[in-house]
Amino acid sequence: MALYQSFFRPRSTKDLVRIGSVYDGGYVLPRRIMPATNALLSLGLSDEWEFEDEFSKRSGVPVVCFDHTVTAKFWTRKIFANLGRGILRADRSKVLRAMRFLRYRHFFGKPGNRHIQKAVGFAASGGVGLCEAINLAGFSKDMFLKMDIEGWEYRVLDEIVGHRELFTGLAIEFHDIDLHEDRIQRFIRAISDVQMLVHFHPNTHTQIGPGGMALVVELTFMRRDLLEPSESTEYRSLPISGLDAPNLPGNIHEAIEFVE
């Protein structure tokens, strides 16, 4: 049993669906968010964009991703490392992984989809804040925000709070939660008048902290005007069979309990 503070407890909604990878990179969110969304703003890309691809296919919206680490040098290293291992080990999966650059070019070659090579956090060393990222993306309202920026999320939480009405929903990966529980709690409270926490998932590809809790968690929010009046304020037992999955094959999901 893994223990988490009660402010992580999500509200139950009827139409949860998993978007993206079966493992790491996939997120659970209410299906109704997608037809209400005009654009997807994705912060953090690396070589995994199954979430962005599936969200775009289901909703028909443009996707703009920010990640300063995904460069020509990044792809050169990835291609040669995976191709070498694939040939030496006769591992077809590694060879296919080396070809992901072609899929990257295809996805970001679609009309409306862009990859902007900038860090999002604050305007230093070529980085930008969230508001500037929104302006560079050319978006205005009814965006879905996906954010996995390896700890930099704490640098843009205040901007999310100040612009919480612009988003149909949020999928945020929070890192080192044992060090930042108070900040996360304040954030959830600050957006709760507009955004409701609707899913909670511990990242199983991480170290384990006090009470068996994962030190990285994934939270999904939905704008309150998309909630149905009849929906319960109760929460489902977590993880949810058929939706939640370990971040790596072979990882084990612990049952979750929320404590005061």
BAFI-3210 file (N, C-alpha, C; in Angstrom, 3 decimals, decimal comma, padded with zeros to 6 digits):
// residues 260
n [1|2|3|4|5|6|7|8|9|10|11|12|13|14|15|16|17|18|19|20|21|22|23|24|25|26|27|28|29|30|31|32|33|34|35|36|37|38|39|40|41|42|43|44|45|46|47|48|49|50|51|52|53|54|55|56|57|58|59|60|61|62|63|64|65|66|67|68|69|70|71|72|73|74|75|76|77|78|79|80|81|82|83|84|85|86|87|88|89|90|91|92|93|94|95|96|97|98|99|100|101|102|103|104|105|106|107|108|109|110|111|112|113|114|115|116|117|118|119|120|121|122|123|124|125|126|127|128|129|130|131|132|133|134|135|136|137|138|139|140|141|142|143|144|145|146|147|148|149|150|151|152|153|154|155|156|157|158|159|160|161|162|163|164|165|166|167|168|169|170|171|172|173|174|175|176|177|178|179|180|181|182|183|184|185|186|187|188|189|190|191|192|193|194|195|196|197|198|199|200|201|202|203|204|205|206|207|208|209|210|211|212|213|214|215|216|217|218|219|220|221|222|223|224|225|226|227|228|229|230|231|232|233|234|235|236|237|238|239|240|241|242|243|244|245|246|247|248|249|250|251|252|253|254|255|256|257|258|259|260]
n.u [000,838|000,652|001,085|-000,418|-000,819|-003,985|-004,751|-004,078|-006,119|-008,293|-011,266|-014,010|-014,751|-016,781|-015,873|-013,167|-010,152|-007,281|-004,598|-002,087|001,070|001,071|002,657|005,193|004,697|002,081|-001,166|-004,007|-007,208|-010,365|-012,509|-014,147|-012,760|-011,307|-012,939|-013,602|-011,349|-009,088|-006,417|-003,231|-000,816|002,343|004,772|007,910|009,416|011,393|012,080|009,532|006,303|003,780|001,485|000,856|000,430|-001,771|-003,716|-004,019|-004,969|-007,440|-008,781|-008,291|-006,742|-004,153|-000,686|001,767|004,996|007,410|010,801|014,039|016,103|015,922|017,522|019,532|021,923|021,006|019,353|021,227|022,896|020,977|020,159|022,529|023,326|021,143|020,941|023,440|023,381|021,177|021,990|024,285|023,189|021,208|018,663|015,595|013,838|015,479|016,573|014,267|013,764|015,823|014,873|013,067|013,425|012,510|009,780|009,402|009,994|007,875|005,594|005,895|005,867|003,314|000,523|000,185|001,415|004,205|007,604|009,278|012,410|013,022|013,547|011,129|010,349|011,693|012,637|015,602|018,869|017,975|015,533|011,926|009,020|005,778|003,683|004,916|005,517|002,942|002,220|004,172|003,379|001,032|-001,474|-004,643|-006,965|-008,837|-007,007|-005,282|-002,974|-000,011|002,565|005,819|008,587|010,777|011,161|011,205|008,639|007,772|008,550|006,724|004,225|002,839|002,167|000,430|-001,657|-002,494|-003,556|-005,474|-008,048|-007,774|-007,287|-008,562|-007,913|-005,318|-002,315|000,080|003,345|004,743|007,744|009,989|008,283|008,323|009,825|008,352|005,669|004,050|004,032|002,755|000,264|-000,669|-000,852|-002,842|-005,045|-005,189|-005,986|-008,377|-010,913|-011,433|-010,183|-010,445|-009,100|-008,837|-007,577|-005,037|-001,773|000,895|004,279|005,868|008,424|010,578|012,298|011,365|009,687|008,943|006,470|006,029|005,475|005,654|008,186|007,698|004,823|001,825|-000,588|-003,899|-006,053|-009,310|-011,266|-013,789|-016,229|-016,718|-017,496|-020,099|-023,216|-024,254|-022,157|-020,187|-018,665|-016,993|-014,108|-012,430|-011,137|-007,654|-004,709|-006,492|-007,815|-007,090|-006,787|-004,768|-001,255|001,922|004,918|007,100|007,421|006,899|007,214|005,631|002,384|001,424|-001,332|-003,260|-003,569|-005,152|-004,276|-004,973]
n.v [-001,198|002,152|005,357|008,538|012,107|013,619|015,717|014,958|013,398|012,479|013,629|011,611|010,817|010,068|009,228|008,420|007,979|006,441|008,105|008,000|006,358|002,963|002,635|004,530|007,998|007,987|009,313|009,607|010,837|012,667|011,823|013,763|016,126|016,443|017,112|019,656|021,139|023,395|023,456|021,900|022,332|021,394|020,738|019,624|017,020|015,101|011,911|010,933|011,064|010,000|010,573|013,212|012,759|010,952|012,447|014,614|013,282|012,343|014,686|016,556|018,839|021,414|020,953|022,198|021,881|022,350|022,003|022,249|020,475|018,672|018,369|018,595|017,327|015,751|013,910|012,694|011,325|009,567|008,062|006,749|005,372|003,636|002,287|001,027|-000,674|-002,197|-003,587|-004,995|-006,589|-007,875|-006,787|-005,949|-004,014|-001,951|-001,078|-000,104|001,933|003,634|004,730|006,603|009,285|009,815|009,547|011,649|013,838|013,528|013,887|016,528|017,796|018,089|020,234|022,970|021,734|022,120|022,208|023,890|024,923|025,651|026,136|025,939|027,806|030,033|033,305|033,007|032,362|031,789|030,640|030,584|031,979|030,662|032,247|033,554|031,319|030,476|032,645|032,426|030,012|030,769|030,459|030,998|030,442|027,776|025,635|022,506|021,579|019,843|018,782|017,917|018,516|017,918|018,861|021,588|022,405|023,645|026,223|027,472|027,316|029,432|031,005|029,296|029,229|031,907|031,933|029,998|029,665|029,493|026,930|023,794|021,564|019,931|018,066|017,124|016,326|015,924|016,359|015,047|015,019|014,739|016,833|018,993|019,023|020,930|023,087|021,918|021,326|023,943|024,882|023,178|023,952|026,657|026,627|025,357|026,499|026,683|024,540|021,064|018,351|015,270|012,891|010,751|009,519|007,517|007,665|004,860|004,443|005,393|006,507|005,375|006,987|008,210|006,279|004,618|006,058|007,116|009,224|010,801|012,016|011,899|014,161|014,842|017,366|018,852|021,382|022,992|023,687|021,666|019,532|017,247|017,833|015,651|014,051|012,269|013,284|011,543|009,312|006,988|003,706|003,415|002,119|002,298|-000,424|-001,448|001,114|002,608|002,098|000,583|002,597|001,456|-001,647|-004,477|-003,188|-002,721|-001,901|-000,352|-000,559|002,355|004,676|007,451|009,830|011,846]
n.w [000,000|-000,947|000,379|000,154|000,422|001,231|-000,463|-002,985|-003,864|-006,430|-008,195|-009,195|-012,565|-015,468|-018,010|-018,484|-020,327|-021,750|-023,198|-025,589|-024,990|-023,797|-021,658|-020,124|-020,671|-021,479|-020,668|-018,514|-019,056|-019,061|-021,723|-022,850|-022,849|-025,211|-027,594|-026,764|-026,942|-028,532|-029,189|-028,582|-026,205|-025,575|-023,253|-023,059|-024,692|-025,808|-027,221|-027,530|-028,468|-028,520|-027,019|-027,850|-030,585|-030,633|-029,237|-030,993|-033,291|-032,374|-031,736|-033,720|-033,485|-033,654|-032,701|-030,588|-029,499|-026,922|-026,406|-025,568|-025,706|-027,763|-030,498|-033,541|-032,837|-030,722|-032,107|-033,789|-031,965|-030,865|-033,115|-034,029|-031,694|-031,146|-033,581|-033,751|-031,466|-032,161|-034,477|-033,578|-031,565|-032,862|-032,571|-033,319|-032,339|-031,462|-033,857|-035,095|-033,293|-033,903|-036,204|-035,462|-035,894|-038,460|-038,112|-036,366|-038,063|-039,827|-038,161|-037,170|-039,520|-040,314|-041,068|-038,876|-036,708|-034,571|-033,460|-031,043|-030,199|-027,383|-023,894|-021,296|-018,540|-017,250|-018,416|-019,268|-020,447|-023,048|-022,535|-021,966|-020,372|-019,375|-020,419|-022,577|-024,094|-024,838|-026,442|-028,482|-029,547|-030,679|-029,675|-027,951|-026,310|-024,691|-024,653|-024,252|-021,810|-021,647|-019,571|-018,946|-017,672|-016,155|-013,438|-013,771|-013,806|-011,478|-011,756|-013,383|-012,287|-011,030|-013,223|-014,561|-012,709|-012,880|-015,424|-015,611|-016,641|-019,352|-020,136|-021,162|-019,839|-017,895|-017,914|-015,843|-014,896|-011,826|-010,102|-007,583|-005,263|-002,534|-001,625|-002,370|-001,574|-000,239|-002,031|-004,234|-003,129|-002,571|-005,180|-006,310|-004,760|-005,500|-008,173|-008,070|-008,213|-010,869|-012,231|-011,900|-010,140|-011,641|-012,081|-010,791|-010,796|-009,845|-010,843|-011,777|-012,528|-010,866|-007,899|-004,599|-001,978|001,382|003,108|000,988|-001,279|-004,697|-006,007|-008,124|-009,679|-011,687|-012,613|-013,604|-014,721|-015,167|-016,693|-014,831|-016,018|-017,765|-016,319|-015,382|-013,761|-012,401|-011,689|-009,359|-006,254|-005,187|-005,277|-007,440|-006,732|-006,870|-008,507|-011,723|-013,240|-016,528|-017,463|-016,053|-016,087|-015,392|-015,577|-016,757|-018,458|-016,455|-014,043|-010,830|-009,729|-006,804|-004,508|-003,766|-001,149|000,332|002,732|005,613]
ca.u [000,000|001,390|000,329|-000,272|-001,623|-005,366|-004,981|-003,875|-007,289|-009,030|-012,711|-014,361|-015,511|-017,357|-015,387|-011,714|-009,546|-005,822|-004,108|-000,644|001,716|000,556|003,563|005,603|004,305|000,629|-001,895|-005,434|-007,996|-011,733|-012,623|-014,876|-011,841|-010,737|-013,751|-013,693|-010,020|-008,719|-004,980|-002,459|000,484|003,093|006,067|008,692|009,186|012,360|011,777|008,271|005,181|002,561|000,354|000,529|-000,069|-003,123|-004,603|-004,275|-005,817|-008,793|-009,417|-008,050|-006,168|-002,705|000,179|003,041|005,823|008,623|011,863|015,314|017,104|015,738|018,257|020,185|022,882|020,204|018,922|022,413|023,272|019,935|020,157|023,714|023,331|020,145|021,263|024,569|022,933|020,249|022,730|025,156|022,395|020,109|017,473|014,788|013,216|016,462|016,654|013,068|013,932|016,722|014,115|012,060|013,623|011,634|008,435|009,449|009,876|006,523|004,605|006,029|005,657|001,877|000,093|-000,195|002,277|005,533|008,502|010,056|013,564|013,228|013,164|010,060|010,572|011,810|013,369|017,042|019,626|017,167|014,269|010,743|007,971|004,604|002,926|005,616|005,347|001,595|002,264|004,954|002,569|-000,066|-002,737|-005,288|-007,829|-009,289|-005,858|-004,905|-001,556|000,726|003,852|006,788|009,814|011,858|011,372|010,990|007,214|007,557|008,852|005,620|002,942|002,126|001,596|-000,736|-002,724|-002,987|-004,213|-006,125|-009,279|-007,448|-007,027|-009,634|-007,391|-003,874|-001,665|001,355|004,181|005,419|008,951|010,493|007,127|008,627|010,390|007,481|004,261|003,342|003,846|001,747|-001,024|-001,095|-001,221|-004,139|-006,051|-005,275|-006,694|-009,538|-012,163|-011,601|-009,687|-010,691|-008,225|-009,682|-006,833|-003,755|-001,027|002,314|005,220|006,529|009,827|011,190|012,594|010,236|009,927|008,245|005,138|005,915|005,004|006,566|008,644|007,177|003,414|001,180|-001,905|-004,738|-007,107|-010,291|-011,963|-015,031|-017,426|-016,902|-018,038|-021,545|-023,746|-024,573|-020,956|-019,939|-017,454|-016,173|-013,015|-012,312|-009,938|-006,539|-004,841|-007,694|-007,513|-007,421|-006,406|-003,450|-000,240|003,261|005,658|007,959|006,943|007,482|007,017|004,448|001,553|000,919|-002,614|-003,062|-004,449|-004,949|-004,343|-005,025]
ca.v [000,000|003,410|006,407|009,887|013,096|013,648|016,707|014,283|012,562|013,065|013,439|010,577|011,200|008,891|008,874|008,426|007,214|006,582|008,670|007,839|005,074|002,073|002,757|005,907|008,958|007,988|009,993|009,309|012,057|012,500|011,875|014,961|017,262|016,594|017,941|021,028|021,727|023,977|023,318|021,194|022,910|020,319|021,170|018,412|016,159|014,016|011,151|010,263|011,973|009,227|011,297|014,327|012,216|010,422|013,561|015,359|012,468|012,252|015,996|017,347|020,133|021,575|020,649|022,896|021,335|023,053|021,206|022,766|019,405|017,867|019,086|017,708|016,512|014,773|012,847|011,978|010,373|008,544|007,189|005,885|004,491|002,579|001,477|000,174|-001,745|-003,074|-004,468|-005,877|-007,533|-008,367|-006,331|-005,184|-002,868|-000,872|-000,555|000,716|003,130|004,527|005,350|007,523|010,623|009,953|009,784|013,025|014,749|013,393|014,473|017,976|018,326|018,265|021,626|023,376|021,134|022,738|021,983|025,083|024,483|026,548|025,659|026,699|027,917|031,478|033,904|033,046|031,454|031,385|030,063|031,444|031,669|030,028|033,218|033,746|030,080|030,527|033,628|031,863|028,954|031,393|030,010|032,023|029,880|026,385|024,758|021,484|021,711|018,676|019,297|017,015|019,277|017,447|019,702|023,002|022,735|024,526|027,591|028,054|027,066|030,701|031,429|028,445|029,724|033,170|031,742|028,684|029,600|029,275|025,514|022,816|020,590|019,906|016,822|017,619|015,419|016,621|015,649|015,248|015,523|014,772|018,157|020,071|018,750|022,165|023,869|021,244|021,526|025,329|024,982|022,526|024,823|027,925|026,471|024,485|027,159|026,535|023,238|019,985|017,186|014,148|011,629|010,728|008,307|007,535|007,196|003,696|004,423|006,406|006,026|005,359|007,817|007,846|005,698|003,872|006,901|007,424|010,605|011,510|011,678|012,509|014,665|015,337|018,290|019,226|022,621|022,672|023,830|020,421|018,524|017,056|018,014|014,376|013,290|012,135|013,878|010,442|008,946|005,561|003,049|003,575|002,435|001,826|-001,532|-001,196|002,478|002,873|001,091|000,942|003,394|000,531|-003,023|-005,228|-002,465|-003,136|-000,849|-000,536|000,054|003,725|005,182|008,871|010,020|013,239]
ca.w [000,000|-001,026|001,054|-000,388|001,118|000,749|-001,516|-004,263|-004,174|-007,560|-008,320|-010,168|-013,749|-016,115|-019,342|-018,552|-021,414|-021,782|-024,451|-025,742|-024,729|-022,746|-020,514|-019,836|-021,701|-021,628|-019,599|-018,411|-018,964|-019,541|-023,187|-023,269|-022,979|-026,556|-028,502|-026,253|-027,038|-029,835|-029,445|-027,562|-025,878|-024,933|-022,736|-022,829|-025,848|-025,964|-028,439|-027,253|-028,707|-028,766|-026,450|-028,732|-031,840|-030,461|-028,877|-032,224|-034,172|-031,809|-031,621|-034,912|-033,118|-033,866|-031,559|-030,509|-028,430|-026,537|-025,791|-026,057|-025,755|-028,968|-031,535|-034,505|-032,082|-029,992|-033,011|-034,256|-030,906|-030,754|-034,287|-034,063|-030,524|-031,313|-034,755|-033,396|-030,567|-032,867|-035,390|-032,799|-030,772|-033,701|-031,846|-034,281|-031,669|-031,441|-035,219|-035,281|-032,470|-034,634|-037,276|-034,915|-036,457|-039,623|-037,579|-035,841|-039,204|-040,367|-037,253|-037,107|-040,857|-040,542|-040,891|-037,528|-035,688|-034,534|-032,334|-030,767|-029,403|-026,252|-022,567|-020,651|-017,106|-017,104|-019,528|-019,022|-021,318|-024,184|-022,116|-021,968|-019,419|-019,966|-021,214|-023,845|-024,860|-025,421|-027,533|-029,579|-030,152|-031,406|-029,097|-027,133|-025,283|-024,863|-024,893|-023,278|-021,490|-021,147|-019,115|-018,319|-017,907|-015,288|-012,269|-014,093|-013,668|-010,329|-012,165|-014,160|-011,633|-010,813|-014,504|-014,812|-011,831|-013,405|-016,720|-015,497|-017,425|-020,768|-020,399|-020,965|-018,890|-017,685|-017,511|-015,341|-014,130|-010,732|-009,681|-006,210|-004,514|-001,105|-001,340|-002,856|-001,297|000,102|-003,257|-005,048|-002,456|-002,804|-006,588|-006,509|-004,154|-006,212|-009,445|-007,858|-008,584|-012,312|-012,660|-010,943|-010,246|-012,035|-012,087|-010,090|-011,133|-009,454|-011,862|-011,188|-012,958|-010,025|-006,560|-003,668|-000,815|002,623|002,965|-000,263|-002,383|-005,790|-005,899|-009,295|-009,890|-012,850|-012,245|-014,690|-014,318|-016,193|-016,364|-014,142|-016,844|-018,511|-015,416|-015,382|-012,402|-011,753|-011,366|-007,932|-005,684|-004,692|-006,177|-007,687|-006,218|-007,791|-009,928|-012,409|-014,146|-017,922|-017,819|-015,501|-016,396|-014,911|-016,540|-017,473|-018,371|-015,349|-012,787|-010,072|-009,171|-005,454|-004,208|-003,277|-000,084|000,615|004,186|006,052]
c.u [000,876|000,512|000,653|-001,197|-002,985|-005,596|-004,719|-005,110|-008,105|-010,534|-012,978|-015,130|-015,824|-016,571|-013,871|-011,213|-008,043|-005,407|-002,591|-000,174|000,994|001,393|003,933|005,235|002,822|-000,032|-003,375|-006,183|-009,429|-011,815|-013,239|-013,966|-011,473|-011,632|-013,903|-012,401|-009,724|-007,249|-004,336|-001,097|001,231|004,472|006,853|008,395|010,074|012,041|010,483|007,127|003,916|001,334|-000,089|-000,104|-001,515|-004,117|-004,989|-005,190|-007,256|-009,523|-009,280|-007,383|-004,684|-001,941|001,447|003,780|007,033|009,593|013,188|016,365|017,030|016,274|018,821|021,183|022,167|019,843|020,113|022,847|022,269|020,016|021,335|023,758|022,359|020,456|022,421|024,162|022,024|020,958|023,569|024,367|021,265|018,764|016,676|014,186|014,168|016,618|015,459|013,162|014,830|015,987|013,088|012,227|012,708|010,199|008,337|009,248|008,458|005,499|004,687|006,031|004,200|001,488|-000,343|000,683|003,671|006,292|009,370|011,165|013,910|012,815|012,045|010,287|010,661|012,735|014,840|017,697|018,765|015,845|013,139|009,831|006,772|003,850|003,585|005,499|003,982|001,573|003,032|004,178|001,430|-001,430|-003,341|-006,147|-008,194|-008,156|-005,859|-003,408|-001,016|002,133|004,656|008,163|010,819|012,185|011,163|009,522|006,955|007,812|007,703|004,260|002,159|001,493|000,384|-001,910|-003,334|-003,744|-005,011|-007,394|-009,021|-007,393|-008,274|-009,207|-005,887|-003,447|-000,238|002,081|004,959|006,567|009,306|009,389|007,374|009,194|009,404|005,998|003,477|003,066|002,766|000,366|-001,543|-001,551|-002,602|-005,261|-006,270|-006,024|-008,036|-010,874|-012,464|-011,239|-009,863|-009,719|-009,075|-008,908|-005,474|-003,057|000,417|003,173|006,044|007,991|010,576|011,522|011,363|010,609|009,167|006,851|004,931|005,488|006,093|006,949|008,278|005,733|002,865|-000,251|-002,624|-005,848|-008,055|-011,005|-013,373|-016,275|-017,680|-017,430|-019,552|-022,066|-023,977|-023,347|-020,635|-018,700|-016,552|-015,031|-012,976|-011,096|-008,853|-005,433|-006,081|-007,299|-007,965|-007,072|-004,998|-002,506|001,085|004,023|006,690|007,349|007,658|007,427|005,727|003,711|001,142|-000,489|-002,365|-004,070|-004,101|-005,198|-004,348|-003,672]
c.v [001,251|004,526|007,775|010,831|013,258|014,674|016,135|013,492|013,192|012,832|012,394|011,181|009,943|008,373|008,928|007,527|007,434|007,060|008,521|006,451|004,275|002,244|004,228|006,827|008,976|008,658|009,629|010,621|011,796|012,714|013,197|016,185|017,504|017,391|019,387|021,809|022,220|023,759|022,580|021,865|021,885|020,826|019,932|017,382|014,921|013,253|010,369|011,263|011,197|009,930|012,404|013,834|011,730|011,525|014,337|014,589|012,429|013,595|016,867|018,688|020,204|021,340|021,482|022,392|022,231|022,066|021,637|021,683|018,585|018,656|018,085|016,789|015,417|013,603|012,050|010,929|009,234|007,547|006,225|004,929|003,340|001,685|000,531|-000,982|-002,728|-004,065|-005,471|-006,958|-008,184|-008,031|-005,408|-003,939|-001,670|-000,242|000,346|002,018|004,148|005,282|006,366|008,942|010,859|010,214|011,188|014,019|014,709|014,100|015,993|018,619|018,544|019,717|021,907|022,819|021,758|022,265|023,222|024,705|025,515|025,845|026,534|026,657|029,368|032,007|034,082|032,013|030,918|030,750|031,073|031,043|031,080|031,005|033,455|032,500|030,054|031,485|033,095|030,759|029,528|030,969|031,113|031,442|028,446|025,470|023,624|021,598|020,393|019,125|018,222|017,612|019,098|018,403|021,180|023,391|023,713|025,996|028,242|027,863|028,355|031,207|030,580|028,928|030,996|033,054|030,439|028,553|029,328|027,802|024,664|021,749|020,649|018,475|017,197|016,518|016,239|015,755|015,977|015,746|015,541|016,132|019,287|019,845|020,026|023,003|023,240|021,444|022,945|025,525|024,384|023,389|026,086|027,808|025,779|025,158|026,993|025,131|022,205|018,833|015,946|012,836|011,817|009,422|008,444|006,993|006,065|003,569|005,507|005,789|006,156|006,136|007,333|007,287|004,936|004,715|007,070|008,893|011,445|011,060|012,458|012,887|015,181|016,195|018,528|020,491|022,315|022,805|022,604|019,291|018,436|017,153|016,706|013,604|013,367|012,896|012,795|010,171|007,442|005,002|003,132|002,573|001,800|000,757|-001,193|000,206|002,805|001,737|001,529|001,710|002,590|-000,861|-003,758|-004,516|-002,927|-001,902|-001,210|000,039|001,401|004,047|006,635|009,112|011,513|013,654]
c.w [000,000|-000,480|000,449|000,373|000,438|-000,362|-002,902|-004,708|-005,298|-007,454|-009,399|-011,334|-014,554|-017,314|-019,472|-019,675|-021,343|-023,158|-024,485|-025,384|-023,654|-021,483|-020,313|-020,995|-021,984|-020,435|-019,675|-018,221|-019,421|-021,047|-023,648|-023,410|-024,442|-027,511|-028,035|-026,442|-028,449|-030,190|-028,288|-027,422|-025,048|-024,532|-022,330|-023,899|-025,853|-027,254|-028,276|-027,441|-029,071|-028,198|-027,397|-030,033|-031,685|-030,098|-030,135|-033,168|-033,677|-031,863|-032,866|-034,652|-033,472|-032,568|-031,659|-029,281|-028,184|-025,898|-026,398|-026,234|-027,038|-030,161|-032,548|-033,814|-031,308|-030,900|-033,553|-033,239|-030,835|-031,907|-034,247|-032,877|-030,717|-032,497|-034,453|-032,500|-031,283|-033,768|-034,602|-032,070|-031,575|-033,047|-032,771|-033,635|-031,625|-032,830|-035,500|-034,486|-033,179|-035,734|-036,780|-035,457|-037,657|-039,182|-037,004|-036,976|-039,784|-039,484|-037,258|-038,494|-041,192|-040,308|-039,452|-036,435|-035,754|-033,303|-032,191|-029,794|-028,334|-024,967|-022,028|-019,149|-016,719|-018,192|-019,177|-019,931|-022,461|-023,817|-022,158|-020,816|-020,136|-020,863|-022,566|-024,716|-025,546|-026,603|-028,735|-030,304|-030,983|-030,907|-028,224|-026,020|-025,643|-025,312|-023,875|-023,083|-020,962|-020,786|-018,396|-018,571|-016,766|-014,137|-012,520|-013,971|-012,532|-010,689|-012,935|-013,492|-011,421|-012,101|-014,872|-013,975|-012,416|-014,716|-016,755|-016,331|-018,901|-021,138|-020,183|-019,974|-018,853|-017,382|-017,131|-014,584|-013,105|-010,227|-008,235|-005,276|-003,014|-000,692|-001,609|-002,551|-001,005|-001,140|-004,140|-004,436|-002,693|-004,247|-006,832|-005,934|-004,977|-007,539|-009,284|-008,170|-010,063|-012,785|-011,552|-011,198|-010,505|-012,170|-011,431|-010,433|-010,669|-010,584|-011,253|-011,606|-012,185|-008,679|-005,666|-002,412|000,404|002,346|001,681|-001,446|-003,441|-005,692|-007,113|-009,504|-011,076|-012,467|-013,481|-014,114|-015,493|-015,744|-015,869|-015,021|-017,724|-017,630|-015,564|-013,958|-011,650|-011,302|-009,884|-007,507|-005,094|-005,672|-006,333|-006,960|-007,293|-007,476|-010,553|-013,420|-015,563|-018,393|-017,341|-015,844|-015,791|-015,984|-017,309|-017,379|-017,238|-014,023|-012,126|-009,565|-007,748|-005,361|-003,524|-002,186|000,179|002,106|004,496|006,638]
res [m|a|l|y|q|s|f|f|r|p|r|s|t|k|d|l|v|r|i|g|s|v|y|d|g|g|y|v|l|p|r|r|i|m|p|a|t|n|a|l|l|s|l|g|l|s|d|e|w|e|f|e|d|e|f|s|k|r|s|g|v|p|v|v|c|f|d|h|t|v|t|a|k|f|w|t|r|k|i|f|a|n|l|g|r|g|i|l|r|a|d|r|s|k|v|l|r|a|m|r|f|l|r|y|r|h|f|f|g|k|p|g|n|r|h|i|q|k|a|v|g|f|a|a|s|g|g|v|g|l|c|e|a|i|n|l|a|g|f|s|k|d|m|f|l|k|m|d|i|e|g|w|e|y|r|v|l|d|e|i|v|g|h|r|e|l|f|t|g|l|a|i|e|f|h|d|i|d|l|h|e|d|r|i|q|r|f|i|r|a|i|s|d|v|q|m|l|v|h|f|h|p|n|t|h|t|q|i|g|p|g|g|m|a|l|v|v|e|l|t|f|m|r|r|d|l|l|e|p|s|e|s|t|e|y|r|s|l|p|i|s|g|l|d|a|p|n|l|p|g|n|i|h|e|a|i|e|f|v|e]
***
